[in-house]
């Protein structure tokens, strides 16, 4: 049996990573800057919703700090023991951010339940002004992080933090309006419960995606059956087996598989065609394919190593 191996390596993401790191820095400055204002404002006005939003901004700040640290660690070079480098520190940071969100939600939920049956004086006017400022800060941070959130799990985790915080600010604005206009102080813990629910929703989506990467499931945008069918349709391919697709880190999808070629075919040309197919149709930049033929019966055979053209 003749075995031919091809490895197609994707291009580096240094430019995108640097841009995402800069976005995270700006978002961190905004979060830290307004977190203190909301904490002081919540204490002054007696609003749990503002304190919850400040706590959420604290989690935002920690999440953004973890994300920045992950980018720095991911730039460290690979070694003989860490052959993929440190790219998955981004995924670990996203997992930590999700768990942090759950912790914040539990604290807010518990405090809100305790306040539902208690009458407290809350300054609705100042609370409204502070909540509107918090929403404005979150909207600016969302705009900064939006571009990077589409392609990078680490940035998406930070973006989800800020999004749930922005929705929480909307809840705080609604509660402040009801308190200021009608004196309905129950609206404050009710808004806090809404904020806690939004935090849990964001955390669940982030945790699910991070776990999927760590468990090496196929990424959601890649249909493995479609990949296999596409490989089988290539002229010269008679069978496919041991096909695996997984995510190394955000934007870095990998594939490995064994392809049985028809007798007498050009293995090198087939490798090139398959590597280009996987890249162009499925955006798989790191593909490792083993071409197997039946021209020889002895094990070991002849090995050919090469790279697919058109690398990014």
C-alpha angles and dihedrals in degrees: 000000000000116000121196121187128202127183120193113192122199124230126266122270097210096126094049092044092053091049091049091048090053091050090052091051092055092046090050092053090052094047095048092044095055098033092076091048092054093045092052091042092051092051092047097046096037091236119152090190091061092045089049090050090049089051089049090051088051089055088047090055093048091045092051091047090052090048092052090048090050091054091052093049092046090060092062110108123254121254139198089273098037099045095168092047120224100307094123091066082085090060092046089052090051090050091050090049091053093051090047090054091053091052092052091048092053092052093048093046093051094049092046092053090052092051098047093083097037128086114227132172110245126183101227099186099054090039089056093050093049093046091052089052090051091052091051092052092048093049091053091049091049090053091051094049099038099091094050094043093070097063108022125065092202093055090041089058091053091045091053089051091054093042094054088046090053091051088049089054089054088054091049090050091052092048092047090051092052092047093047095045103035107011092243099158091174087074090074098063089036090057089047090057089051090051090051091051091050090050092052091049092053092045093051093053092048095046092048093053094044092049090049090057094045091048088050095236117165110270115261094245094055119078103203092199090055090049091052092047091050091052092048091052092060112106110254097029117113101170145000128208141161090033114173130177123184143150121253092187138319110326093001110105118176133197135188130179150143119248122195108214126205116259115274097015127138103258096190093053091046091053091052093049093049094047091051091046093054092047099044100040103031104022091236105155101176111055127163113189130180114203113206124193133180097225092108129035100199116097120248096029120168124327127208122190122193145140128246115245126243097050117176 
